[in-house]
């Protein structure tokens, strides 16, 4: 698009310069802020998911640990071999009540090697039914302890299955469980997050918001969760983020229910909307401000330019009577107007001076004509002067003969300088040979220093590996120490249980005491190993620091040696250049010696030429006479100059000054 005036172009340019940066900056800030909000939302949701998963893992692992611990309890093994049903039910119910009080268990069940229920502590009257087809029972009979979740008529519960062994042989199974009470504690951990429990049919059976209980969930995200895949969905319409976490059974082969975690993102979305509105208002304000500034500055720039254009038009017509007013602007336009004023004044002054000069030329041309006649008379006086000049030429001939003798002495000294230059050339060639040998030795030293540099670098890498291995040993020692502590704790629990068993537990108490002593010995050994590993780490760090300092010195030495090698190369180049310069100097001296002989011959020729000059002076006298005739012609040319001056006057009159 083409604009007709400079003012329009300036307005458009100022608008673009003012609006585009604001639009780009606002858009960039909005995108960055929106992405930041979304990242914060996703990170928060991810933290919630991670915390939920950790909590579920803790519940199942704690129950698994309790199942393993009580599967080794003497009371449990005795109940499995008790044949008196009355005694079995009484002691089983007492054991369940103890576990319920101590660990809040809701399920205690024993099974025999065929998978039949031998005792239910939570319901002693019901027994004998077969659970051989339950995969968790089958894995427990194979000697594996597992835990997980189960969904039944009472809701979601946690189950742990452990094998009961005697003399290393599985004689039955132990099943313990927790009810859905753990969900209450779980919901209390995340008060700002909605937590929903969904059964396999998609119905919400438990929720932080009770009005959602009974609501049916039907979407692809729930279907993926029931297939064992954890999913997440951001719903910008309802301003929430939903995460679907699958809950698996103890065998890990089936999903029994799904946990729905809902995060409310209304606050952040409102902040994004507010930010959109703020950016829009800022853009509108910027547009109006840019328009005002554009109008103001366009007028400020174009008005002086228009005035200057009008003045240029007046000057182009030959009118020099107008004057440009003074201005206080300090920018380029102010300088243009000031220079325009100076040009107008200078042009006015120049034309005035030309008018005066043309008048002066007319007057002076008459004077010049008269002066030409006087020059003719002066030519006769020049002839007399030329006679005196002839005598001076004779004296010059004598002085040239003396200069010729001096040039002979100069040629002799120049030959001596040439001989000394040849000796200097021989010496410079010896120095060049020595500098080349030094440069080769420095290059060899530099290569050896690079090999030392590589060896130091490899040593540092090996020290870093040694330090990392020491850290790994420390982690292994920590694991051994933790095992020792757990062994000590188990020994203590075993001693307590043996004390409860009375006479039947004495033998087990002796074994527990030996296990406890062994754990203490392992603890002492771990402490000593820790001290040794710490000392190794301390020494390896000192050696690594020493190698680091040595490596730094090797690097510095390598750099300095490289600088020295470069210096030798520069010396070699300089000596080589000096040898070339000496060779050139000798060549120049030889040429000067030859030219000295030529100068001597030339001086003899000058003597002859001086004699000829005397004859030429006489001829010059005749020429002066001819000059007198020429001055007559100059008078004629002066009259023509007067005519040209009159023409110049007519041209100047076209300007108004």
C-alpha positions, 0 to 999 in steps of 0.5 A: 500500500502506498501513502501520499504523505510523510505524515501518514507514513509516520503515523502508521510506523509509530502505531506499528512500533507502539502496538506490535511489541505490546501485542507480542509481549502480552501474548507471550506473557499470557501463553507462559502464564497459562502454561505455568498455571497448567503445569502447576495444576498437573504437578499438584494432581501428580503429587496427589496421585503419588501420595494416594498410591503411597498410602495404598502401598503402605496399607497393603505392606503393613497388613502383609507384614502383620500376616507374615509375623503372625503366620510364624506365631506359635499360637497360630500354629497351635490353633491350626493343629487343635482338634477340639472345636470348642477350644479352637473357637474360644482361643480363635475368637480371643486371638481375633479380639486381640488383633482387632484391638491391637491392629484394627483387623476385621478379618481373621481366617485359617485354612488347611492344606486343601484350601478349606476354611478351618477357623474364622475368628470374626465368625467362629460358627462358620467354617468348612467351606472350600476356597481352593479355587481362590488364587490368593489361597493357592499362592499362599499354599505355595509359600508366597505371602501376598496382599491387596484389595477386595471388593465385596458386600461390605465395600472395599477391604484390604486382604493379606494371605500368608503361608503357615509353616512347620519345620519348613513345610506349609501346613495351612494359610492365614488370611487377615483383613481391614475394612473400608475404615482406612478410606476415612483416614485416607480422605482426611489426608487430602481435605481439598481433593474430592475422593470417590470410590467406584465399583466394577459396574461404574457406580460411586459407592463412597465419596467425599461429597455424599450427594455423589453416592449412587452416581453412575460413571460411564466414560473411556477413562473409567474403562481404561482404569478397570483395564489396569491403566491409570488415567487423567483427564482435564475438564475445562468446562466443569473446571476440574482435573480427574484421575482414575486409579485402578485398585487391584486384588492381592494377586495383581491380576484383576482390578476390583474397583477404581479411585477417582481423585478430583481437583477443583481448578476454578481458582486458577482458571479464573486467574487466567480469565482475569489475565486475559481481560487485563491484557486486553485492557492494556492493549486498548490503552496502548493503542490509544496512547500510540495514536496520540503520540503518533499524531503529536510527533507526526505534526512535530516532524512534518510542519518544519519539513513543509516550511523548509520545502517552501523556502527551497522552492523560493531559493530555486526561483532566484529570490535571495531576499527572504530570510529563514527564522531562527529555531531552537530544535536540536534534532536532525530537522533543526540542524537541517533548518539551521544549515538551510539558513546558513546556505541562504545567507552564504548564497546571498553573500556569494552572489553579492561578491560575484557582482562586486568582482565582475565590476572590479574585473572590468576596472582592472582589465584596463589597468592590466593593459597598461601593465603589459606595456610596462612589462615589455619595457622590463624585458630589456632589463632582464637581458642585462640580468642574464649577463650576470647569470652567465658569470654565475654559471662559470662559478657553478662549474668549479663547484661541480668538480669538487662534488665529483671528488666527494662522490669517489670517497662515498663509493669507497665507504659503500664497498666496505659496508657491503663486505660487512653486510655479507658477514652479518648475513652468515651470522643470521643464517647460524641463528636461524638454524639454532632457532629451528632446532629449539622449535623442534625441541619445544614441539617434542616437549609439548607432545610429552606434556599432552601425554601427561595431561591425558594420564592425569585426566584418566587418574581423576576419572578413576578416583571419581569411580572409586568415590562412587563405589565407596558411596555404594558400599555405604548404601549396602552397609545401611541396608545391612544395618536396617536388616540387623535392626529389624532382626533385633526387633523380631527377636524381641517380639519372639522373646515376648511371644515365647514368654507368653507361651510359658513352658512351650516357648522356652526353646524358642526364647533361647533361639530368639536370644541368640538371634538378638545377639547375632543382630547386635554383633552385626550392628557392631560390625556395621558400625566398624564398616561404616567407620572404615568406609568413611575413612576410605571416602575421606582419603579418596576425597583428599587424593581426588583433591590432590589429583585435581590440584596436580591436574590444574598444574599440568593444565597450566604447564601445558598451556605455558609450554604451548605458549613457549612453543608458539614464542619459539615459532615466532622467533624462528619466523622473525629470524627468517625475516631478518635474514631475508631483510639482510639479504635485501640490504646487501643487494641494495648496498651492491646496487648503491655501489654500482649507482655511486659509480654512475653518479660519479660519471653523471657529475662529469657530465654535469660539468659539461652541461654547465658549460653548455648552460652558459651558452643557453643563457645567451639564448635566453636573452634573445628570448626575453626580447621575444617576450616583449612582443608577446606582451602586446598580445596580452593587452589584446586578451585583456580587452577580451576579459573586460567583455566577459566581465560585462557578461557576468554582470548581466547574469548576476542581475537575475538574482534578487539580493 
